[in-house]
Amino acid sequence: MTQSRNIVAVVLLALAVLSRFLPHLPNFTPVLAISLFGGVYFTNRWVALLLPLGIMMISDAVIGFHSLVPVVYGMFILFAIAGRQLRENLTVGRLAITGLGGSVLFFLVTNFFVWLTSGMYSLDLGGLVTCYIAAIPFFQNSLLGDLVYIPLLFGSFYLMERSGVVPSEQAA
């Protein structure tokens, strides 16, 4: 039973990653959703942490790597860990709060490193504020992507469980 749940979860993750190759707004991606989903639905913690990361590495190998890959991938691992924490008490409210908090944290952390390492901004408070302001349009797209992909991944899996396509975890 667990194997068929994992197969469906991998297929949903693969579809989400494939969406990265479709034309889309900058930063409108399934990245946060993939990490949370992997953390919640993969029973093996190493698979939960490493499979979404591996899938993203493969897609980045095609799309292109960038200087913030270590920071971004670190955030993926953090979100997968957050998903692991949601496993026992997953509710729509907790998922929404975790998703929104993850979106904000991703924005703050990644843009902090853009400010720190890019050379585009002065390394003072004014430069940091300018960096965050310049990143707001990307944050809007990122947040919109999270608002689409989190319900899409989790909702699809839930509906497949309810319809019997995927065995529920209690049956496993």
Backbone as JSON Lines, residues from 0, in Angstrom:
{"i":0,"aa":"M","n":[0.82,-1.2,0.0],"ca":[0.0,0.0,0.0],"c":[0.86,1.26,0.0]}
{"i":1,"aa":"T","n":[1.9,1.27,0.84],"ca":[2.77,2.43,0.9],"c":[3.45,2.67,-0.44]}
{"i":2,"aa":"Q","n":[3.81,1.58,-1.14],"ca":[4.49,1.72,-2.43],"c":[3.6,2.44,-3.43]}
{"i":3,"aa":"S","n":[2.31,2.11,-3.5],"ca":[1.43,2.78,-4.46],"c":[1.22,4.24,-4.08]}
{"i":4,"aa":"R","n":[1.2,4.55,-2.78],"ca":[1.11,5.96,-2.35],"c":[2.35,6.71,-2.81]}
{"i":5,"aa":"N","n":[3.51,6.09,-2.65],"ca":[4.76,6.74,-3.07],"c":[4.81,6.94,-4.58]}
{"i":6,"aa":"I","n":[4.31,5.97,-5.33],"ca":[4.31,6.1,-6.79],"c":[3.46,7.29,-7.21]}
{"i":7,"aa":"V","n":[2.27,7.4,-6.63],"ca":[1.39,8.53,-6.96],"c":[2.05,9.84,-6.54]}
{"i":8,"aa":"A","n":[2.67,9.86,-5.37],"ca":[3.34,11.08,-4.91],"c":[4.47,11.47,-5.86]}
{"i":9,"aa":"V","n":[5.25,10.5,-6.31],"ca":[6.34,10.78,-7.25],"c":[5.78,11.32,-8.57]}
{"i":10,"aa":"V","n":[4.71,10.74,-9.05],"ca":[4.09,11.21,-10.3],"c":[3.62,12.65,-10.15]}
{"i":11,"aa":"L","n":[2.96,12.97,-9.03],"ca":[2.52,14.35,-8.81],"c":[3.7,15.3,-8.75]}
{"i":12,"aa":"L","n":[4.77,14.89,-8.07],"ca":[5.96,15.73,-8.01],"c":[6.56,15.92,-9.4]}
{"i":13,"aa":"A","n":[6.63,14.86,-10.17],"ca":[7.2,14.96,-11.52],"c":[6.37,15.91,-12.39]}
{"i":14,"aa":"L","n":[5.05,15.84,-12.28],"ca":[4.19,16.76,-13.03],"c":[4.44,18.21,-12.61]}
{"i":15,"aa":"A","n":[4.61,18.42,-11.31],"ca":[4.89,19.77,-10.83],"c":[6.22,20.28,-11.38]}
{"i":16,"aa":"V","n":[7.22,19.41,-11.39],"ca":[8.53,19.82,-11.92],"c":[8.43,20.09,-13.42]}
{"i":17,"aa":"L","n":[7.69,19.28,-14.14],"ca":[7.52,19.51,-15.58],"c":[6.91,20.88,-15.85]}
{"i":18,"aa":"S","n":[6.09,21.35,-14.92],"ca":[5.48,22.67,-15.1],"c":[6.54,23.78,-15.09]}
{"i":19,"aa":"R","n":[7.72,23.5,-14.54],"ca":[8.8,24.5,-14.57],"c":[9.27,24.78,-15.99]}
{"i":20,"aa":"F","n":[9.03,23.84,-16.89],"ca":[9.49,24.0,-18.27],"c":[8.46,24.7,-19.16]}
{"i":21,"aa":"L","n":[7.26,24.9,-18.64],"ca":[6.23,25.61,-19.38],"c":[6.46,27.11,-19.24]}
{"i":22,"aa":"P","n":[6.04,27.89,-20.21],"ca":[6.15,29.35,-20.05],"c":[5.38,29.8,-18.8]}
{"i":23,"aa":"H","n":[6.02,30.62,-17.98],"ca":[5.37,31.08,-16.75],"c":[5.99,32.41,-16.32]}
{"i":24,"aa":"L","n":[5.32,33.05,-15.39],"ca":[5.84,34.28,-14.81],"c":[7.14,33.99,-14.06]}
{"i":25,"aa":"P","n":[8.06,34.94,-13.97],"ca":[9.27,34.72,-13.17],"c":[8.9,34.35,-11.72]}
{"i":26,"aa":"N","n":[9.49,33.29,-11.22],"ca":[9.32,32.8,-9.85],"c":[7.96,32.17,-9.58]}
{"i":27,"aa":"F","n":[7.14,31.98,-10.58],"ca":[5.87,31.27,-10.43],"c":[6.19,29.79,-10.59]}
{"i":28,"aa":"T","n":[6.58,29.16,-9.48],"ca":[7.08,27.79,-9.55],"c":[6.44,26.91,-8.47]}
{"i":29,"aa":"P","n":[6.55,25.6,-8.63],"ca":[6.03,24.66,-7.63],"c":[7.05,24.29,-6.55]}
{"i":30,"aa":"V","n":[8.13,25.04,-6.44],"ca":[9.26,24.64,-5.59],"c":[8.84,24.42,-4.13]}
{"i":31,"aa":"L","n":[8.21,25.39,-3.52],"ca":[7.79,25.25,-2.12],"c":[6.79,24.11,-1.97]}
{"i":32,"aa":"A","n":[5.84,24.03,-2.88],"ca":[4.83,22.97,-2.82],"c":[5.47,21.58,-2.91]}
{"i":33,"aa":"I","n":[6.44,21.43,-3.79],"ca":[7.13,20.15,-3.96],"c":[7.81,19.74,-2.66]}
{"i":34,"aa":"S","n":[8.5,20.67,-2.03],"ca":[9.22,20.35,-0.8],"c":[8.28,20.01,0.34]}
{"i":35,"aa":"L","n":[7.23,20.8,0.52],"ca":[6.26,20.5,1.58],"c":[5.58,19.16,1.33]}
{"i":36,"aa":"F","n":[5.17,18.94,0.09],"ca":[4.48,17.71,-0.27],"c":[5.36,16.49,-0.01]}
{"i":37,"aa":"G","n":[6.61,16.56,-0.44],"ca":[7.53,15.46,-0.19],"c":[7.68,15.18,1.29]}
{"i":38,"aa":"G","n":[7.79,16.25,2.09],"ca":[7.93,16.09,3.53],"c":[6.73,15.43,4.17]}
{"i":39,"aa":"V","n":[5.55,15.76,3.69],"ca":[4.32,15.2,4.27],"c":[4.09,13.76,3.82]}
{"i":40,"aa":"Y","n":[4.24,13.47,2.54],"ca":[3.74,12.21,2.01],"c":[4.75,11.09,1.84]}
{"i":41,"aa":"F","n":[6.04,11.35,1.89],"ca":[6.99,10.25,1.81],"c":[7.29,9.75,3.21]}
{"i":42,"aa":"T","n":[7.06,8.46,3.45],"ca":[7.24,7.92,4.78],"c":[8.71,7.82,5.17]}
{"i":43,"aa":"N","n":[9.58,7.56,4.23],"ca":[11.01,7.51,4.51],"c":[11.55,8.94,4.55]}
{"i":44,"aa":"R","n":[12.12,9.33,5.68],"ca":[12.53,10.73,5.83],"c":[13.6,11.14,4.83]}
{"i":45,"aa":"W","n":[14.49,10.21,4.45],"ca":[15.54,10.55,3.49],"c":[14.95,10.77,2.1]}
{"i":46,"aa":"V","n":[13.98,9.95,1.75],"ca":[13.29,10.16,0.48],"c":[12.56,11.49,0.52]}
{"i":47,"aa":"A","n":[11.91,11.77,1.64],"ca":[11.17,13.03,1.79],"c":[12.08,14.24,1.61]}
{"i":48,"aa":"L","n":[13.3,14.14,2.11],"ca":[14.24,15.27,2.03],"c":[14.95,15.32,0.68]}
{"i":49,"aa":"L","n":[15.35,14.17,0.17],"ca":[16.24,14.16,-0.99],"c":[15.55,14.03,-2.34]}
{"i":50,"aa":"L","n":[14.39,13.38,-2.41],"ca":[13.75,13.22,-3.71],"c":[13.32,14.56,-4.31]}
{"i":51,"aa":"P","n":[12.61,15.42,-3.57],"ca":[12.27,16.72,-4.16],"c":[13.52,17.51,-4.56]}
{"i":52,"aa":"L","n":[14.55,17.42,-3.73],"ca":[15.81,18.1,-4.04],"c":[16.44,17.54,-5.31]}
{"i":53,"aa":"G","n":[16.44,16.22,-5.44],"ca":[16.99,15.59,-6.64],"c":[16.21,15.96,-7.89]}
{"i":54,"aa":"I","n":[14.9,15.99,-7.77],"ca":[14.07,16.37,-8.91],"c":[14.39,17.8,-9.32]}
{"i":55,"aa":"M","n":[14.55,18.68,-8.35],"ca":[14.86,20.08,-8.66],"c":[16.25,20.2,-9.28]}
{"i":56,"aa":"M","n":[17.2,19.39,-8.81],"ca":[18.54,19.44,-9.39],"c":[18.51,19.03,-10.86]}
{"i":57,"aa":"I","n":[17.71,18.02,-11.15],"ca":[17.6,17.57,-12.54],"c":[16.99,18.67,-13.41]}
{"i":58,"aa":"S","n":[15.92,19.29,-12.93],"ca":[15.3,20.35,-13.73],"c":[16.21,21.56,-13.83]}
{"i":59,"aa":"D","n":[16.95,21.88,-12.76],"ca":[17.9,23.0,-12.82],"c":[19.05,22.71,-13.77]}
{"i":60,"aa":"A","n":[19.42,21.43,-13.9],"ca":[20.49,21.09,-14.85],"c":[20.06,21.43,-16.28]}
{"i":61,"aa":"V","n":[18.77,21.37,-16.54],"ca":[18.25,21.73,-17.86],"c":[18.03,23.24,-17.95]}
{"i":62,"aa":"I","n":[17.38,23.8,-16.93],"ca":[17.03,25.23,-16.95],"c":[18.27,26.1,-16.74]}
{"i":63,"aa":"G","n":[19.14,25.66,-15.85],"ca":[20.35,26.41,-15.55],"c":[20.51,26.65,-14.06]}
{"i":64,"aa":"F","n":[21.72,26.46,-13.58],"ca":[22.04,26.72,-12.18],"c":[22.37,28.19,-12.01]}
{"i":65,"aa":"H","n":[22.38,28.65,-10.78],"ca":[22.69,30.05,-10.47],"c":[23.47,30.1,-9.16]}
{"i":66,"aa":"S","n":[23.96,31.25,-8.81],"ca":[24.85,31.39,-7.66],"c":[24.17,31.12,-6.32]}
{"i":67,"aa":"L","n":[22.87,31.21,-6.26],"ca":[22.17,31.01,-4.99],"c":[21.65,29.59,-4.8]}
{"i":68,"aa":"V","n":[22.07,28.67,-5.65],"ca":[21.59,27.29,-5.55],"c":[21.76,26.73,-4.13]}
{"i":69,"aa":"P","n":[22.91,26.89,-3.46],"ca":[23.02,26.33,-2.11],"c":[21.97,26.91,-1.14]}
{"i":70,"aa":"V","n":[21.71,28.19,-1.24],"ca":[20.72,28.83,-0.37],"c":[19.32,28.31,-0.71]}
{"i":71,"aa":"V","n":[19.0,28.29,-1.98],"ca":[17.67,27.85,-2.42],"c":[17.45,26.39,-2.05]}
{"i":72,"aa":"Y","n":[18.43,25.54,-2.29],"ca":[18.28,24.13,-1.95],"c":[18.21,23.93,-0.44]}
{"i":73,"aa":"G","n":[18.94,24.74,0.31],"ca":[18.81,24.7,1.77],"c":[17.39,25.02,2.21]}
{"i":74,"aa":"M","n":[16.77,25.97,1.52],"ca":[15.37,26.3,1.83],"c":[14.47,25.12,1.49]}
{"i":75,"aa":"F","n":[14.74,24.41,0.38],"ca":[13.94,23.23,0.03],"c":[13.99,22.21,1.16]}
{"i":76,"aa":"I","n":[15.19,21.98,1.67],"ca":[15.35,21.01,2.76],"c":[14.57,21.47,3.98]}
{"i":77,"aa":"L","n":[14.65,22.75,4.29],"ca":[13.89,23.3,5.42],"c":[12.39,23.09,5.23]}
{"i":78,"aa":"F","n":[11.89,23.31,4.02],"ca":[10.46,23.14,3.76],"c":[10.05,21.67,3.83]}
{"i":79,"aa":"A","n":[10.93,20.78,3.4],"ca":[10.63,19.35,3.52],"c":[10.57,18.96,4.99]}
{"i":80,"aa":"I","n":[11.45,19.52,5.81],"ca":[11.41,19.27,7.26],"c":[10.11,19.82,7.84]}
{"i":81,"aa":"A","n":[9.7,21.0,7.39],"ca":[8.42,21.56,7.84],"c":[7.27,20.64,7.45]}
{"i":82,"aa":"G","n":[7.35,20.08,6.25],"ca":[6.34,19.11,5.83],"c":[6.32,17.89,6.72]}
{"i":83,"aa":"R","n":[7.49,17.42,7.13],"ca":[7.57,16.27,8.06],"c":[6.86,16.6,9.37]}
{"i":84,"aa":"Q","n":[6.99,17.85,9.81],"ca":[6.33,18.26,11.04],"c":[4.81,18.32,10.88]}
{"i":85,"aa":"L","n":[4.34,18.56,9.68],"ca":[2.9,18.63,9.41],"c":[2.25,17.25,9.31]}
{"i":86,"aa":"R","n":[3.05,16.22,9.1],"ca":[2.52,14.87,8.83],"c":[1.45,14.43,9.8]}
{"i":87,"aa":"E","n":[1.7,14.57,11.07],"ca":[0.79,14.03,12.08],"c":[-0.47,14.87,12.26]}
{"i":88,"aa":"N","n":[-0.38,16.16,12.0],"ca":[-1.51,17.06,12.24],"c":[-1.79,17.93,11.03]}
{"i":89,"aa":"L","n":[-1.87,17.32,9.87],"ca":[-2.09,18.07,8.64],"c":[-3.54,18.55,8.58]}
{"i":90,"aa":"T","n":[-3.7,19.85,8.52],"ca":[-5.01,20.46,8.3],"c":[-4.83,21.53,7.22]}
{"i":91,"aa":"V","n":[-5.92,21.94,6.64],"ca":[-5.86,23.0,5.63],"c":[-5.26,24.26,6.24]}
{"i":92,"aa":"G","n":[-5.68,24.59,7.46],"ca":[-5.16,25.8,8.12],"c":[-3.67,25.74,8.36]}
{"i":93,"aa":"R","n":[-3.19,24.62,8.89],"ca":[-1.75,24.48,9.14],"c":[-0.96,24.5,7.84]}
{"i":94,"aa":"L","n":[-1.51,23.88,6.82],"ca":[-0.84,23.89,5.52],"c":[-0.78,25.31,4.95]}
{"i":95,"aa":"A","n":[-1.87,26.05,5.09],"ca":[-1.91,27.43,4.59],"c":[-0.91,28.3,5.34]}
{"i":96,"aa":"I","n":[-0.85,28.17,6.66],"ca":[0.09,28.96,7.46],"c":[1.53,28.59,7.12]}
{"i":97,"aa":"T","n":[1.79,27.3,6.99],"ca":[3.15,26.85,6.65],"c":[3.53,27.33,5.25]}
{"i":98,"aa":"G","n":[2.6,27.24,4.31],"ca":[2.87,27.71,2.95],"c":[3.14,29.2,2.9]}
{"i":99,"aa":"L","n":[2.3,29.99,3.57],"ca":[2.49,31.44,3.58],"c":[3.78,31.81,4.3]}
{"i":100,"aa":"G","n":[4.01,31.18,5.46],"ca":[5.25,31.43,6.19],"c":[6.47,31.03,5.37]}
{"i":101,"aa":"G","n":[6.36,29.92,4.66],"ca":[7.46,29.48,3.8],"c":[7.73,30.46,2.67]}
{"i":102,"aa":"S","n":[6.66,30.99,2.08],"ca":[6.82,31.97,1.0],"c":[7.56,33.21,1.5]}
{"i":103,"aa":"V","n":[7.14,33.7,2.66],"ca":[7.76,34.9,3.23],"c":[9.21,34.61,3.61]}
{"i":104,"aa":"L","n":[9.45,33.47,4.25],"ca":[10.81,33.12,4.65],"c":[11.72,32.96,3.44]}
{"i":105,"aa":"F","n":[11.23,32.31,2.39],"ca":[12.01,32.15,1.17],"c":[12.38,33.51,0.59]}
{"i":106,"aa":"F","n":[11.42,34.42,0.53],"ca":[11.66,35.78,0.03],"c":[12.73,36.48,0.87]}
{"i":107,"aa":"L","n":[12.58,36.44,2.19],"ca":[13.52,37.14,3.06],"c":[14.93,36.56,2.97]}
{"i":108,"aa":"V","n":[15.04,35.25,3.04],"ca":[16.36,34.62,3.07],"c":[17.07,34.74,1.71]}
{"i":109,"aa":"T","n":[16.38,34.39,0.64],"ca":[17.06,34.41,-0.66],"c":[17.44,35.83,-1.07]}
{"i":110,"aa":"N","n":[16.59,36.78,-0.79],"ca":[16.92,38.16,-1.17],"c":[17.97,38.76,-0.24]}
{"i":111,"aa":"F","n":[18.05,38.29,0.98],"ca":[19.16,38.69,1.85],"c":[20.48,38.27,1.21]}
{"i":112,"aa":"F","n":[20.52,37.04,0.68],"ca":[21.74,36.57,0.04],"c":[22.0,37.24,-1.3]}
{"i":113,"aa":"V","n":[20.95,37.64,-2.0],"ca":[21.14,38.44,-3.21],"c":[21.83,39.75,-2.82]}
{"i":114,"aa":"W","n":[21.31,40.4,-1.8],"ca":[21.89,41.66,-1.31],"c":[23.35,41.45,-0.9]}
{"i":115,"aa":"L","n":[23.6,40.37,-0.17],"ca":[24.93,40.13,0.39],"c":[25.97,39.75,-0.66]}
{"i":116,"aa":"T","n":[25.56,39.03,-1.7],"ca":[26.56,38.45,-2.61],"c":[26.55,38.99,-4.04]}
{"i":117,"aa":"S","n":[25.51,39.68,-4.45],"ca":[25.4,40.04,-5.87],"c":[26.24,41.23,-6.29]}
{"i":118,"aa":"G","n":[26.57,42.11,-5.35],"ca":[27.28,43.33,-5.7],"c":[26.37,44.38,-6.33]}
{"i":119,"aa":"M","n":[25.09,44.11,-6.4],"ca":[24.13,45.04,-7.01],"c":[23.66,46.12,-6.03]}
{"i":120,"aa":"Y","n":[23.85,45.89,-4.74],"ca":[23.32,46.79,-3.72],"c":[24.41,47.15,-2.72]}
{"i":121,"aa":"S","n":[24.31,48.36,-2.18],"ca":[25.28,48.74,-1.14],"c":[25.04,47.86,0.09]}
{"i":122,"aa":"L","n":[26.13,47.52,0.75],"ca":[26.03,46.61,1.9],"c":[25.74,47.39,3.18]}
{"i":123,"aa":"D","n":[24.6,48.05,3.16],"ca":[24.1,48.76,4.34],"c":[22.59,48.58,4.38]}
{"i":124,"aa":"L","n":[21.95,49.14,5.4],"ca":[20.51,48.96,5.56],"c":[19.74,49.49,4.34]}
{"i":125,"aa":"G","n":[20.19,50.6,3.8],"ca":[19.53,51.16,2.61],"c":[19.6,50.21,1.42]}
{"i":126,"aa":"G","n":[20.75,49.57,1.24],"ca":[20.89,48.61,0.15],"c":[20.01,47.39,0.35]}
{"i":127,"aa":"L","n":[19.91,46.93,1.59],"ca":[19.06,45.78,1.9],"c":[17.59,46.11,1.62]}
{"i":128,"aa":"V","n":[17.16,47.28,2.07],"ca":[15.77,47.7,1.83],"c":[15.52,47.83,0.32]}
{"i":129,"aa":"T","n":[16.46,48.41,-0.4],"ca":[16.32,48.54,-1.85],"c":[16.21,47.17,-2.52]}
{"i":130,"aa":"C","n":[17.01,46.23,-2.06],"ca":[16.98,44.87,-2.6],"c":[15.61,44.24,-2.38]}
{"i":131,"aa":"Y","n":[15.09,44.35,-1.15],"ca":[13.78,43.77,-0.86],"c":[12.68,44.44,-1.68]}
{"i":132,"aa":"I","n":[12.75,45.74,-1.83],"ca":[11.74,46.45,-2.63],"c":[11.8,46.0,-4.09]}
{"i":133,"aa":"A","n":[13.01,45.88,-4.62],"ca":[13.17,45.44,-6.01],"c":[12.65,44.02,-6.23]}
{"i":134,"aa":"A","n":[12.65,43.23,-5.18],"ca":[12.25,41.83,-5.3],"c":[10.74,41.61,-5.12]}
{"i":135,"aa":"I","n":[10.01,42.63,-4.75],"ca":[8.57,42.46,-4.49],"c":[7.82,41.87,-5.68]}
{"i":136,"aa":"P","n":[8.05,42.32,-6.91],"ca":[7.31,41.69,-8.03],"c":[7.58,40.19,-8.14]}
{"i":137,"aa":"F","n":[8.8,39.77,-7.87],"ca":[9.12,38.35,-7.91],"c":[8.44,37.61,-6.76]}
{"i":138,"aa":"F","n":[8.37,38.27,-5.6],"ca":[7.68,37.69,-4.45],"c":[6.2,37.5,-4.75]}
{"i":139,"aa":"Q","n":[5.6,38.47,-5.41],"ca":[4.18,38.34,-5.77],"c":[3.96,37.11,-6.64]}
{"i":140,"aa":"N","n":[4.83,36.91,-7.62],"ca":[4.71,35.74,-8.49],"c":[4.97,34.44,-7.72]}
{"i":141,"aa":"S","n":[5.95,34.46,-6.83],"ca":[6.27,33.3,-6.02],"c":[5.09,32.93,-5.13]}
{"i":142,"aa":"L","n":[4.53,33.93,-4.49],"ca":[3.37,33.71,-3.62],"c":[2.19,33.17,-4.43]}
{"i":143,"aa":"L","n":[1.97,33.73,-5.6],"ca":[0.89,33.24,-6.47],"c":[1.14,31.79,-6.86]}
{"i":144,"aa":"G","n":[2.38,31.45,-7.2],"ca":[2.72,30.06,-7.52],"c":[2.44,29.13,-6.35]}
{"i":145,"aa":"D","n":[2.8,29.57,-5.15],"ca":[2.54,28.75,-3.96],"c":[1.04,28.59,-3.73]}
{"i":146,"aa":"L","n":[0.28,29.66,-3.97],"ca":[-1.18,29.6,-3.8],"c":[-1.84,28.67,-4.82]}
{"i":147,"aa":"V","n":[-1.19,28.46,-5.95],"ca":[-1.71,27.54,-6.96],"c":[-1.22,26.11,-6.71]}
{"i":148,"aa":"Y","n":[0.09,25.95,-6.55],"ca":[0.67,24.61,-6.52],"c":[0.45,23.86,-5.21]}
{"i":149,"aa":"I","n":[0.43,24.54,-4.08],"ca":[0.2,23.82,-2.82],"c":[-1.19,23.18,-2.82]}
{"i":150,"aa":"P","n":[-2.25,23.95,-3.09],"ca":[-3.57,23.29,-3.13],"c":[-3.67,22.24,-4.25]}
{"i":151,"aa":"L","n":[-3.0,22.49,-5.37],"ca":[-3.06,21.55,-6.49],"c":[-2.44,20.2,-6.11]}
{"i":152,"aa":"L","n":[-1.23,20.22,-5.56],"ca":[-0.58,18.96,-5.17],"c":[-1.31,18.27,-4.03]}
{"i":153,"aa":"F","n":[-1.54,19.0,-2.94],"ca":[-2.17,18.4,-1.78],"c":[-3.62,18.03,-2.07]}
{"i":154,"aa":"G","n":[-4.33,18.89,-2.78],"ca":[-5.73,18.61,-3.11],"c":[-5.88,17.42,-4.03]}
{"i":155,"aa":"S","n":[-5.0,17.3,-5.03],"ca":[-5.05,16.15,-5.94],"c":[-4.83,14.85,-5.18]}
{"i":156,"aa":"F","n":[-3.83,14.85,-4.31],"ca":[-3.54,13.64,-3.54],"c":[-4.7,13.3,-2.62]}
{"i":157,"aa":"Y","n":[-5.25,14.3,-1.96],"ca":[-6.39,14.09,-1.06],"c":[-7.58,13.51,-1.83]}
{"i":158,"aa":"L","n":[-7.89,14.08,-2.99],"ca":[-9.02,13.59,-3.78],"c":[-8.78,12.17,-4.26]}
{"i":159,"aa":"M","n":[-7.53,11.84,-4.61],"ca":[-7.23,10.47,-5.02],"c":[-7.35,9.5,-3.84]}
{"i":160,"aa":"E","n":[-6.99,9.96,-2.65],"ca":[-7.18,9.12,-1.46],"c":[-8.67,8.88,-1.21]}
{"i":161,"aa":"R","n":[-9.44,9.95,-1.26],"ca":[-10.88,9.87,-0.99],"c":[-11.6,8.98,-2.0]}
{"i":162,"aa":"S","n":[-11.14,9.0,-3.24],"ca":[-11.8,8.21,-4.29],"c":[-11.29,6.77,-4.33]}
{"i":163,"aa":"G","n":[-10.25,6.46,-3.55],"ca":[-9.71,5.11,-3.52],"c":[-8.63,4.84,-4.54]}
{"i":164,"aa":"V","n":[-8.28,5.82,-5.36],"ca":[-7.2,5.65,-6.33],"c":[-5.89,5.42,-5.59]}
{"i":165,"aa":"V","n":[-5.72,6.13,-4.5],"ca":[-4.54,5.97,-3.64],"c":[-5.04,5.43,-2.31]}
{"i":166,"aa":"P","n":[-4.45,4.33,-1.82],"ca":[-4.87,3.83,-0.51],"c":[-4.54,4.84,0.58]}
{"i":167,"aa":"S","n":[-5.45,4.99,1.54],"ca":[-5.18,5.92,2.63],"c":[-4.08,5.35,3.5]}
{"i":168,"aa":"E","n":[-3.41,6.22,4.23],"ca":[-2.28,5.79,5.05],"c":[-2.73,4.83,6.14]}
{"i":169,"aa":"Q","n":[-3.95,4.99,6.63],"ca":[-4.46,4.11,7.66],"c":[-4.56,2.67,7.15]}
{"i":170,"aa":"A","n":[-4.81,2.51,5.85],"ca":[-4.93,1.17,5.28],"c":[-3.57,0.53,5.05]}
{"i":171,"aa":"A","n":[-2.51,1.33,5.04],"ca":[-1.17,0.81,4.74],"c":[-0.6,0.02,5.89]}
